[in-house]
Amino acid sequence: MNLSDWGRLDAAADRFVDAVELGRAASAPRRQVWNLGIGARTMFLLGRFRDAVDWAQRSCDLADQERWTAFRPWPQAWGAHARLALGVHPDVVREDAERAFALARHLQDPCWEGVSAKAIGLTYVAQHRDATGLRWFSEASTATRRVTDAYAWVDVDILLADADAALRLGDSARAEAVIQRAVGQAARGSMDDLLDRALRLVVTTGRG
């Protein structure tokens, strides 16, 4: 998970494959649920969208078998990200993302709320409804910052989605403010992949 946060995605993917197998060999289904779910994000970030869908679904299925409801919104949300990237209709993906968000809100888990709200926002952006997408990205950011020990990677990832949508909408002031926050957080957390993405957006704004 740390490797993925730092942007060392290929190494992270290899470790997740090992971790899932170790969980299976040890008859530790919850470890499999966790590693499949967290690994689904890495597969998505690598552009391995079909693998991401597969890992997310396996995580959800095992979570259901284990009645581990508290973790389910995370893989469900990343499955939504991957399905949207594969071209599934945004309305269909949104239904799944909304279910993940509703469960996360019920669980009052700010991280799960944030990533699922971001997925909902992306479905609107995919339909060129950027203003609505921005409202959901704001909802996502508010959720992740509700606690003092928020998962920084998720917060920065949401900020980058927000900035990208703001640029598409022509709101350069919002984009610049959000990117500035993203750059600072990514640099402090040694999140090189997110920092690279943020700096590319800086260039897009004409400030680079």
C-alpha positions in Angstrom: 0.0 0.0 0.0 2.9 2.4 0.8 4.5 1.6 -2.5 1.3 2.5 -4.3 1.0 5.7 -2.3 4.5 6.7 -3.3 3.8 6.0 -7.0 5.9 2.9 -7.3 3.0 1.1 -9.0 4.6 -1.8 -10.7 6.3 -2.9 -7.5 3.1 -2.4 -5.6 1.2 -4.6 -8.0 3.7 -7.4 -7.6 3.5 -7.2 -3.8 -0.3 -7.2 -3.9 -0.3 -10.4 -6.1 2.0 -12.0 -3.4 -0.2 -10.7 -0.6 -3.4 -12.0 -2.0 -1.8 -15.5 -2.5 -0.4 -15.5 1.0 -3.8 -14.6 2.4 -5.4 -17.5 0.4 -2.7 -19.9 1.5 -3.1 -18.9 5.1 -6.9 -19.2 4.9 -7.2 -15.6 5.9 -10.1 -14.3 3.8 -10.2 -10.8 5.3 -6.6 -10.3 4.4 -7.5 -11.3 0.9 -10.4 -8.8 0.9 -8.1 -6.0 2.0 -5.3 -6.8 -0.4 -7.7 -7.3 -3.4 -9.5 -4.1 -2.6 -6.4 -1.9 -2.0 -4.7 -3.7 -5.0 -7.7 -2.8 -7.2 -6.7 0.9 -6.9 -3.2 0.1 -8.0 -4.4 -1.8 -11.0 -6.6 1.1 -11.9 -3.7 3.6 -11.6 -1.6 1.3 -13.9 -4.4 1.5 -16.5 -5.1 -2.2 -16.0 -8.8 -1.5 -15.8 -10.1 -5.1 -16.4 -7.8 -6.3 -13.7 -9.1 -3.6 -11.4 -12.7 -4.6 -12.0 -11.8 -8.2 -11.3 -9.9 -7.5 -8.1 -12.6 -5.1 -6.9 -15.4 -7.6 -7.6 -13.5 -10.4 -5.9 -12.9 -8.2 -2.9 -16.6 -7.3 -2.7 -17.7 -10.9 -3.1 -15.4 -12.1 -0.3 -16.4 -9.1 1.9 -20.0 -10.2 1.5 -19.1 -13.8 2.4 -17.3 -12.6 5.5 -20.0 -10.1 6.3 -17.3 -7.4 6.4 -19.6 -4.6 5.4 -17.3 -1.9 6.8 -14.7 -2.4 4.0 -17.0 -2.9 1.1 -17.4 0.7 -0.1 -13.7 1.0 -1.0 -13.5 -1.8 -3.6 -16.9 -1.0 -4.8 -15.8 2.6 -5.5 -12.7 1.5 -7.3 -14.7 -1.0 -9.4 -16.8 2.0 -10.4 -13.7 4.0 -11.4 -12.5 1.1 -13.6 -15.8 0.3 -15.2 -16.2 4.0 -16.1 -12.7 3.9 -17.7 -13.7 0.8 -19.7 -16.7 2.7 -21.2 -19.6 1.5 -19.1 -22.4 4.0 -19.3 -22.0 6.7 -16.6 -25.6 6.3 -15.4 -24.9 2.6 -14.8 -21.7 3.2 -13.0 -23.3 6.0 -11.0 -25.8 3.6 -9.5 -23.0 1.4 -8.1 -21.0 4.4 -6.9 -24.1 5.8 -5.1 -24.6 2.5 -3.3 -21.0 2.7 -2.2 -21.4 6.3 -1.0 -24.7 5.5 0.8 -23.0 2.6 2.7 -19.9 4.7 3.5 -22.1 7.5 4.8 -24.0 5.0 7.0 -20.7 3.7 8.3 -19.5 7.3 8.8 -16.2 6.4 7.2 -14.7 9.7 5.7 -12.2 7.9 3.5 -14.8 5.6 1.9 -17.2 8.5 1.6 -14.5 10.5 -0.2 -13.5 7.9 -2.8 -17.1 7.0 -3.6 -18.2 10.6 -3.9 -15.3 11.2 -6.2 -16.5 8.2 -8.3 -19.9 9.8 -8.5 -18.4 13.1 -9.6 -16.4 11.4 -12.4 -19.6 9.9 -13.8 -21.0 13.4 -14.2 -17.7 14.7 -15.7 -17.9 11.8 -18.2 -21.2 13.3 -19.4 -19.7 16.8 -19.6 -21.7 17.8 -16.5 -18.7 19.4 -15.0 -20.5 21.7 -12.6 -22.3 18.8 -11.0 -19.0 16.8 -10.9 -17.4 19.7 -9.1 -20.1 19.7 -6.4 -19.4 16.0 -5.8 -15.7 16.6 -5.6 -16.3 19.3 -3.0 -18.5 16.7 -1.1 -15.6 14.2 -1.4 -13.0 16.7 -0.1 -15.3 17.8 2.8 -15.7 14.1 3.8 -12.0 13.3 3.9 -11.2 16.4 5.9 -13.8 15.6 8.5 -11.2 13.9 10.7 -7.7 15.1 11.5 -6.0 11.8 10.5 -7.5 11.6 7.0 -5.9 9.4 4.4 -3.8 12.0 2.5 -3.5 10.0 -0.7 -7.3 10.0 -1.2 -7.5 13.7 -0.4 -4.9 14.6 -3.0 -6.4 12.3 -5.6 -9.8 14.0 -5.1 -8.2 17.5 -5.4 -6.6 16.5 -8.7 -10.0 15.4 -10.1 -11.5 18.7 -8.8 -8.8 20.7 -10.5 -9.1 18.9 -13.8 -12.9 19.4 -13.9 -12.5 23.1 -12.9 -10.1 23.6 -15.8 -12.6 22.0 -18.2 -15.2 24.4 -16.9 -13.0 27.4 -17.3 -12.7 28.1 -13.6 -9.0 28.7 -13.5 -9.1 30.4 -10.1 -10.6 27.3 -8.4 -8.2 25.1 -10.3 -5.1 27.0 -9.3 -6.2 27.1 -5.6 -6.9 23.3 -5.6 -3.7 22.4 -7.4 -1.6 24.5 -4.9 -3.1 22.4 -2.1 -2.5 19.2 -4.0 1.2 20.0 -4.8 1.9 20.8 -1.1 0.2 17.7 0.3 1.7 15.3 -2.4 5.2 16.7 -1.8 5.0 16.4 2.0 3.7 12.8 1.7 6.4 11.7 -0.9 3.5 10.8 -3.2 5.5 11.1 -6.4 2.9 9.9 -8.8 0.3 12.4 -7.5 2.9 15.1 -7.4 3.7 14.5 -11.1 0.0 14.6 -11.9 -0.4 17.9 -10.0 2.6 19.5 -11.6 1.3 18.6 -15.1 -1.9 20.5 -14.2 0.2 23.4 -13.1 1.6 23.6 -16.6 -2.0 23.4 -18.0 -3.0 26.5 -16.0 -0.1 28.4 -17.5 1.6 28.9 -14.2 4.4 26.4 -14.8 
